[in-house]
Every structure is written in C-alpha cells, then in structure tokens.
Amino acid sequence: MPKVFAWSPIKELMKSCGAEMVSREAVDELISYLESVAKELTSKALELSRHAQRKKLTEDDMKLAIALE
C-alpha cells in the first residue's frame, strides 16, 4: 500500500521539533507508525459509528476512539 502521509511535511514537522538533520529512513519510520495508528483509530471509530447504526464516521466517533485508546 502506498504511503498516505506526504514525506516533506513530516520531515518539516520533525525539524520544527529541533531535529537539525533527518534521514529518509527516520521519516519513513515515523510515517509507517502514524499510518498504523490512524488505521487502528479509524477501525475503532467505525465500530462506534456502526454501533450507533450510522454509516457516516463523525468527528465525535474519532474523538471517542482516541479517548478510549
């Protein structure tokens, strides 16, 4: 599956946190982690929306999935 998060903004985020030099591998590793967390939270949020008998995933579903993490 192709990467969902763009590489450059993630690298800039890391630099804004104080990393002067960032390797491509470090950015790729962070992107992989962020994507796995996003998939897990989305799955939990989908369970919540289905439990509420809704097809639409809402902001409240995501907030609750994050809070339950």
C-alpha positions in Angstrom: 0.0 0.0 0.0 1.4 3.4 -0.9 2.2 5.9 1.8 -0.8 8.2 2.8 1.2 10.9 4.6 3.4 13.2 2.5 7.1 12.9 3.2 8.1 16.6 3.1 5.6 17.8 5.7 6.6 15.1 8.1 10.3 15.9 7.7 9.5 19.6 8.3 7.5 18.6 11.4 10.5 16.7 12.8 12.8 19.6 12.0 10.4 22.0 13.8 10.8 19.9 16.9 14.6 20.5 16.8 16.0 17.8 14.6 18.6 19.6 12.5 19.2 16.7 10.1 16.6 13.9 9.5 17.3 10.7 7.5 14.9 9.4 4.9 14.6 6.2 7.0 13.6 8.2 10.1 10.8 9.9 8.2 9.7 6.7 6.7 9.6 5.0 10.1 7.5 7.8 11.6 5.1 7.7 8.6 4.7 4.0 9.0 3.9 4.4 12.7 1.4 7.3 12.1 -0.4 5.3 9.4 -0.7 2.2 11.6 -2.1 4.4 14.5 -4.5 6.1 12.0 -5.8 2.7 10.8 -6.3 1.4 14.3 -8.2 4.5 15.4 -10.3 4.6 12.3 -11.3 1.0 12.8 -12.4 1.7 16.4 -14.3 4.8 15.3 -16.1 2.8 12.6 -17.1 0.3 15.2 -18.6 3.1 17.2 -20.5 4.6 14.3 -21.9 1.1 13.3 -22.9 0.5 16.9 -24.8 3.8 16.7 -26.4 2.5 13.4 -24.8 5.2 11.3 -22.9 4.9 8.0 -21.1 8.2 8.4 -18.0 8.4 10.5 -18.2 11.6 12.6 -15.7 13.8 14.5 -17.3 12.5 17.7 -16.6 8.9 16.7 -12.9 9.8 16.2 -12.7 11.7 19.4 -14.2 8.8 21.4 -11.9 6.3 19.7 -8.9 8.5 20.6 -10.2 8.9 24.2 -10.6 5.1 24.5 -7.1 4.4 23.3 
